[in-house]
Amino acid sequence: MNNLYLGVKFALSYFTVLPIRFSKSDDLARPAVLRAMLLSLPFVGVLLAGLSIGVFVAFEPLGWLAAILASVAYMVLYGFIHTEAIIDVADAVYAAHSGKDPYSVIKEPSVGAMGVLYGTGFVILKIAALSTLLMHHLFLPFVAIALISRLTLLILIRTYTFRSSFVSQLRDSLDVLPVLFLAALFTLAGIFFLSWMFVPLLFLGILAALLLSALAKRSLGFVNGDVLGMALEGVELILIFAVLGAWVV
């Protein structure tokens, strides 16, 4: 039970900006703790989406400004950790095209012009798309998107061999059966709250994650944590557009 507790705290501390504290005796490197951390990821997505919806509802009298505030709050709540990955991957891809070592570029703390341009373009698109989603009160689809995007990370972690000691350690701690059980559990919950529309969203999310990560691996020659973050952001944007196309257009 303590491993589960530490794993949930680890997920909140690593993937959110929520103030989480640990004691010096907490061992976060245990496989059971890492497993619990990974399996908590979809729940973290639900929490962050719920908090962002709360921001929108609180400021809804402001109209579109409330939607923008909530959209930015969503990314702030996860500390832009996944958004930053888009910048790193874009820089590394263009470095590979010019004959440079993409791994050394992706690990640099500085960013290049192409990374800034791609990152800025993505942030504009995501804020606009998510704001539109909130303005149409599509709250449950938003929660489903935040859940699915993080569930696909578990699938990617089990799919690839990583050029990252930390992500490799995460992969070694994660078994297939818990991921399948979690996917089945969330599918049943999604069908209950969103009807059968949850199923195509889930399949589209998994397909998008596999495609984006495969394209990144083909360009870079490796997969690391930045590729995972880029895939998550790409999945969310694709699913937001899919929901808007299905529910609004």
Rosetta blueprint (number, residue, H / E / L):
1 M L
2 N H
3 N H
4 L H
5 Y H
6 L H
7 G H
8 V H
9 K H
10 F H
11 A H
12 L H
13 S H
14 Y H
15 F H
16 T L
17 V L
18 L L
19 P L
20 I L
21 R L
22 F L
23 S L
24 K L
25 S L
26 D L
27 D L
28 L L
29 A L
30 R L
31 P H
32 A H
33 V H
34 L H
35 R H
36 A H
37 M H
38 L H
39 L H
40 S L
41 L H
42 P H
43 F H
44 V H
45 G H
46 V H
47 L H
48 L H
49 A H
50 G H
51 L H
52 S H
53 I H
54 G H
55 V H
56 F H
57 V H
58 A H
59 F L
60 E H
61 P H
62 L H
63 G L
64 W H
65 L H
66 A H
67 A H
68 I H
69 L H
70 A H
71 S H
72 V H
73 A H
74 Y H
75 M H
76 V H
77 L H
78 Y L
79 G L
80 F L
81 I H
82 H H
83 T H
84 E H
85 A H
86 I H
87 I H
88 D H
89 V H
90 A H
91 D H
92 A H
93 V H
94 Y H
95 A H
96 A H
97 H H
98 S L
99 G L
100 K L
101 D L
102 P H
103 Y H
104 S H
105 V H
106 I H
107 K L
108 E L
109 P L
110 S L
111 V L
112 G L
113 A H
114 M H
115 G H
116 V H
117 L H
118 Y H
119 G H
120 T H
121 G H
122 F H
123 V H
124 I H
125 L H
126 K H
127 I H
128 A H
129 A H
130 L H
131 S H
132 T H
133 L H
134 L H
135 M H
136 H L
137 H L
138 L L
139 F H
140 L H
141 P H
142 F H
143 V H
144 A H
145 I H
146 A H
147 L H
148 I H
149 S H
150 R H
151 L H
152 T H
153 L H
154 L H
155 I H
156 L H
157 I H
158 R H
159 T H
160 Y L
161 T L
162 F L
163 R L
164 S L
165 S H
166 F H
167 V H
168 S H
169 Q H
170 L H
171 R H
172 D H
173 S H
174 L L
175 D L
176 V H
177 L H
178 P H
179 V H
180 L H
181 F H
182 L H
183 A H
184 A H
185 L H
186 F H
187 T H
188 L H
189 A H
190 G H
191 I H
192 F H
193 F H
194 L H
195 S H
196 W H
197 M H
198 F H
199 V H
200 P H
201 L H
202 L H
203 F H
204 L H
205 G H
206 I H
207 L H
208 A H
209 A H
210 L H
211 L H
212 L H
213 S H
214 A H
215 L H
216 A H
217 K H
218 R H
219 S H
220 L H
221 G L
222 F L
223 V L
224 N L
225 G H
226 D H
227 V H
228 L H
229 G H
230 M H
231 A H
232 L H
233 E H
234 G H
235 V H
236 E H
237 L H
238 I H
239 L H
240 I H
241 F H
242 A H
243 V H
244 L H
245 G H
246 A H
247 W H
248 V L
249 V L
